[in-house]
């Protein structure tokens, strides 16, 4: 029997289409995966920022996940905005019966415009209840600072931050994204528990179109995991995909603020799982 590589995203929606569930499903499709979703919150936003957030009841979030996994199943799962402790606990409860599915958590703690997207109790639940189930955590530097309660202001601070995150959070691996730092050469650090860190470099692209890059990267890694790649190779390919998507969309104008990347610069056909 033929089977598609299947990826599930558990996240909030973005009415502007550049981030959240919409970016995740675009990324899954562009990389040849069958995408599914469980929506945790409905947001009102555009390229200028987030103006409203309406959470989906946790029981409905849990039911969405249960219905997808009990019937269609998933080869990988990406988790994004969870908004509150009850939602985090609902997601953790729904995923507990599936320890063999690789899971990528993008800890969406605040929007790029500075709006808080999860409460304090939610952050605690994320660390204590959900992180033990997670294969890969993908924080940016502001998110790492929140999780560690300390500043990470230079590239030389990032390796220590990755190690500290692995000590604090019981996940398998961390991908710390350095895109918020100044300079023309960007660096991300990937570290699996018990292994040496790996660095990924990219030249900074001069463009306002970087809305949803965190969502896109984490969902790209999940897509490659769904297709059967190792975690390290999934991170490598996901990182490369994001850089190409940024480059391909740098000159387009979408809205008056921070536009999206070009997810479909070179789409793959929906095919069989390896």
Protein Blocks (a to p, Z undefined) as FASTA:
>chain_A
ZZdddddddddddfkopgcjllmmmmmmmnopacddddfbdcdddfkbcfbdcdddfklm
mmmmmmmmmmnopabdcdddeoiaklmmmmmmmmmmmmmbccdddddfbcfkopafbdfk
lmmmmmmmmmmmpmbdcddfklmmmmnopacfbfklmmmmmmmmmmmpccfbdcddfklp
gcjbdcdddddehiacddddddddddfblghklmmmmmmmmmmmmnopafklmmmmmmmm
mmmmmmmmmmpcedjbdcdddfkloccdddddZZ
